[in-house]
Amino acid sequence: MAAQRTKNWGFQVALCAGVLTWQIYDISTATEARPQALMLLEWLAIGLAFLGLVGGLVMLARGNATRG
């Protein structure tokens, strides 16, 4: 069961990194101004993906540290 949890944290890290990359690329290559509500949702997605990335990295490191 513990090995499965470690794999899930790695998947979370990869997923959050992908979302961050996609959102930052999408914002930086926009050719026209977006509505304020959409920009708020995009920045919220970036913030949550960053939080998930950091949390996943911490939990992945914690799992590796406890295994020795």
Residue frames as qw, qx, qy, qz and C-alpha x, y, z in Angstrom:
[[0.000, 0.885, 0.466, 0.000, 0.00, 0.00, 0.00],
 [0.314, -0.786, 0.089, 0.525, 2.84, 2.41, 0.82],
 [0.411, -0.111, 0.583, 0.692, 4.47, 1.86, -2.58],
 [0.193, 0.650, 0.650, 0.342, 1.22, 2.81, -4.30],
 [0.154, -0.930, -0.239, 0.235, 1.07, 6.10, -2.40],
 [0.399, -0.536, 0.349, 0.657, 4.61, 7.00, -3.45],
 [0.334, 0.227, 0.682, 0.610, 3.71, 6.41, -7.09],
 [0.046, 0.831, 0.545, 0.101, 0.66, 8.66, -6.71],
 [0.258, -0.840, 0.001, 0.478, 2.80, 11.54, -5.44],
 [0.376, -0.239, 0.557, 0.700, 5.05, 11.22, -8.46],
 [0.203, 0.531, 0.710, 0.416, 2.01, 11.31, -10.72],
 [0.107, -0.910, -0.356, 0.185, 0.75, 14.42, -8.91],
 [0.340, -0.629, 0.253, 0.651, 4.10, 16.15, -9.41],
 [0.307, 0.050, 0.682, 0.662, 4.11, 15.33, -13.12],
 [0.081, 0.707, 0.672, 0.207, 0.49, 16.41, -13.55],
 [0.185, -0.898, -0.201, 0.345, 0.96, 19.72, -11.73],
 [0.353, -0.448, 0.409, 0.712, 4.15, 20.48, -13.67],
 [0.259, 0.307, 0.731, 0.552, 2.29, 19.85, -16.91],
 [0.022, -0.846, -0.532, -0.030, -0.59, 22.11, -15.92],
 [0.295, -0.784, 0.027, 0.546, 1.81, 24.86, -14.84],
 [0.350, -0.188, 0.566, 0.722, 3.71, 24.67, -18.11],
 [0.166, 0.516, 0.730, 0.416, 0.52, 24.68, -20.17],
 [0.112, -0.890, -0.420, 0.139, -1.06, 27.61, -18.28],
 [0.313, -0.689, 0.175, 0.630, 2.07, 29.77, -18.33],
 [0.308, 0.010, 0.659, 0.686, 2.55, 29.08, -22.04],
 [0.095, 0.673, 0.694, 0.239, -1.11, 29.88, -22.71],
 [0.168, -0.904, -0.232, 0.318, -0.93, 33.21, -20.87],
 [0.348, -0.575, 0.330, 0.663, 2.40, 34.23, -22.38],
 [0.228, 0.031, 0.704, 0.672, 1.35, 33.54, -25.97],
 [0.219, 0.713, 0.628, -0.222, -2.08, 35.18, -25.80],
 [0.321, 0.245, 0.366, 0.838, -2.60, 37.57, -28.70],
 [0.234, -0.585, -0.255, -0.733, -5.57, 39.44, -27.26],
 [0.179, -0.273, 0.580, -0.747, -6.70, 40.55, -23.82],
 [0.355, -0.299, -0.882, -0.083, -8.90, 38.11, -21.98],
 [0.457, -0.703, -0.225, -0.496, -11.85, 38.96, -19.76],
 [0.143, -0.602, 0.570, -0.540, -10.95, 39.62, -16.15],
 [0.843, -0.236, 0.294, -0.384, -12.93, 36.62, -14.87],
 [0.944, 0.285, -0.148, 0.073, -11.05, 34.25, -17.18],
 [0.380, 0.619, -0.498, 0.474, -7.69, 35.68, -16.15],
 [0.483, -0.517, 0.471, -0.527, -8.67, 35.24, -12.50],
 [0.968, -0.041, 0.153, -0.197, -9.47, 31.58, -13.14],
 [0.788, 0.476, -0.297, 0.254, -6.19, 31.07, -14.99],
 [0.096, 0.624, -0.547, 0.549, -4.14, 32.62, -12.19],
 [0.728, -0.361, 0.371, -0.450, -6.09, 30.56, -9.67],
 [0.984, 0.171, -0.049, -0.020, -5.25, 27.41, -11.66],
 [0.533, 0.586, -0.444, 0.419, -1.58, 28.40, -11.73],
 [0.268, -0.585, 0.511, -0.570, -1.57, 28.99, -7.98],
 [0.877, -0.197, 0.280, -0.336, -3.27, 25.69, -7.21],
 [0.911, 0.345, -0.193, 0.121, -1.01, 23.78, -9.60],
 [0.287, 0.634, -0.520, 0.495, 2.05, 25.35, -7.96],
 [0.540, -0.464, 0.470, -0.521, 0.73, 24.45, -4.52],
 [0.976, 0.029, 0.111, -0.184, 0.10, 20.89, -5.68],
 [0.721, 0.529, -0.361, 0.265, 3.57, 20.68, -7.22],
 [0.005, 0.606, -0.582, 0.543, 5.28, 21.84, -4.03],
 [0.730, -0.302, 0.393, -0.470, 3.11, 19.60, -1.87],
 [0.972, 0.211, -0.069, -0.076, 3.75, 16.62, -4.11],
 [0.537, 0.576, -0.489, 0.375, 7.50, 17.21, -4.05],
 [0.281, -0.539, 0.565, -0.558, 7.48, 17.48, -0.26],
 [0.872, -0.134, 0.302, -0.362, 5.45, 14.31, 0.15],
 [0.887, 0.392, -0.235, 0.071, 7.61, 12.49, -2.41],
 [0.293, 0.598, -0.575, 0.476, 10.77, 13.56, -0.56],
 [0.531, -0.427, 0.489, -0.544, 9.23, 12.64, 2.78],
 [0.969, 0.050, 0.085, -0.225, 8.36, 9.18, 1.46],
 [0.750, 0.478, -0.373, 0.263, 11.88, 8.68, 0.12],
 [0.008, -0.620, 0.561, -0.548, 13.40, 9.89, 3.39],
 [0.717, -0.331, 0.410, -0.457, 11.38, 7.47, 5.52],
 [0.977, 0.192, -0.069, -0.068, 12.29, 4.49, 3.33],
 [0.673, -0.553, 0.352, 0.343, 15.97, 5.16, 3.87]]
